[in-house]
Amino acid sequence: MATRSRDGTVLETKKSKVKPPPLFKVVLLNDDYTPMEFVVVVLQTFFAMTREKATQVMLKVHREGMGVCGVYPRDIATTKVEQVVAYARRHQHPLQCVMEET
């Protein structure tokens, strides 16, 4: 869509495409010390999972060494990781939570 200005020049509007922000997976890592029930509570508390879904993810972490808790924009993923790690430390568990770009 072109428009004319007063001096006769033609101005064309440039369409810009906005990319959606990159997404990050929040991942729990397995360790030999954190109780399985604590992991289920973390998943329910910080990732709003049902008990059944939290148990499935916990078993995946236990069997495969890691499990995805959710996929979020960078700011939210960072906050979730910090919350989980701080909560685990407060309860004296070595649970690790990291984020990876999808």
C-alpha positions as CSV (number, residue, x, y, z in Angstrom):
1,M,0.0,0.0,0.0
2,A,1.7,3.2,-1.2
3,T,1.0,6.7,-0.1
4,R,2.0,10.0,-1.6
5,S,3.5,12.8,0.4
6,R,3.1,16.5,-0.3
7,D,6.3,16.8,-2.4
8,G,5.2,14.0,-4.7
9,T,7.4,11.2,-3.4
10,V,5.9,7.8,-2.9
11,L,6.2,6.1,0.5
12,E,5.7,2.4,0.8
13,T,5.0,0.8,4.1
14,K,7.3,-2.1,5.1
15,K,5.8,-5.1,6.7
16,S,7.8,-6.5,9.5
17,K,7.4,-10.0,10.7
18,V,7.8,-10.5,14.5
19,K,9.2,-13.8,15.5
20,P,7.8,-15.5,18.6
21,P,10.2,-15.6,21.5
22,P,12.3,-18.8,21.8
23,L,11.0,-21.4,24.1
24,F,12.9,-23.3,26.7
25,K,12.4,-26.7,28.2
26,V,12.5,-26.9,32.0
27,V,14.2,-30.3,32.9
28,L,14.6,-32.1,36.2
29,L,17.7,-34.2,36.6
30,N,17.9,-37.5,38.5
31,D,20.0,-37.9,41.6
32,D,20.4,-40.8,44.1
33,Y,19.3,-38.8,47.2
34,T,16.1,-36.8,46.5
35,P,13.0,-38.8,47.5
36,M,10.5,-39.6,44.7
37,E,7.6,-38.2,46.7
38,F,9.5,-34.9,47.0
39,V,9.9,-34.7,43.2
40,V,6.1,-35.4,42.8
41,V,5.4,-32.5,45.2
42,V,7.7,-30.2,43.3
43,L,6.0,-31.0,40.0
44,Q,2.6,-30.4,41.5
45,T,3.6,-27.2,43.2
46,F,5.6,-25.5,40.5
47,F,4.3,-27.0,37.3
48,A,0.6,-27.4,38.2
49,M,0.6,-31.1,37.3
50,T,-2.0,-33.6,38.6
51,R,-0.7,-36.3,40.9
52,E,-0.9,-38.8,38.1
53,K,1.0,-36.6,35.6
54,A,3.6,-35.7,38.2
55,T,4.2,-39.4,39.0
56,Q,4.7,-40.1,35.3
57,V,7.3,-37.4,35.0
58,M,9.0,-38.4,38.2
59,L,9.3,-42.0,36.9
60,K,10.7,-40.7,33.7
61,V,13.3,-38.7,35.6
62,H,14.1,-41.8,37.7
63,R,14.4,-44.2,34.8
64,E,15.9,-42.0,32.1
65,G,17.9,-39.6,34.2
66,M,15.9,-36.5,33.2
67,G,12.3,-35.4,32.5
68,V,10.7,-32.4,30.9
69,C,8.5,-30.4,33.3
70,G,7.3,-27.9,30.8
71,V,8.2,-25.5,27.9
72,Y,8.2,-21.8,28.6
73,P,9.6,-18.4,27.3
74,R,13.0,-17.6,28.8
75,D,11.9,-15.5,31.7
76,I,9.3,-17.9,33.0
77,A,11.7,-20.9,32.5
78,T,14.4,-19.1,34.5
79,T,12.0,-18.3,37.3
80,K,10.8,-21.9,37.4
81,V,14.4,-23.2,37.6
82,E,15.3,-20.8,40.4
83,Q,12.1,-21.6,42.4
84,V,12.7,-25.4,42.1
85,V,16.4,-25.2,43.1
86,A,15.7,-22.8,46.0
87,Y,12.8,-25.1,47.3
88,A,15.0,-28.2,47.1
89,R,17.8,-26.4,48.9
90,R,15.4,-25.3,51.7
91,H,14.4,-28.9,52.1
92,Q,18.0,-30.1,52.0
93,H,17.7,-32.0,48.8
94,P,20.2,-32.0,45.9
95,L,17.5,-31.9,43.2
96,Q,18.8,-30.2,40.0
97,C,16.6,-28.3,37.6
98,V,17.9,-26.8,34.3
99,M,16.6,-25.2,31.2
100,E,17.4,-26.0,27.6
101,E,16.4,-24.1,24.4
102,T,14.0,-26.1,22.3
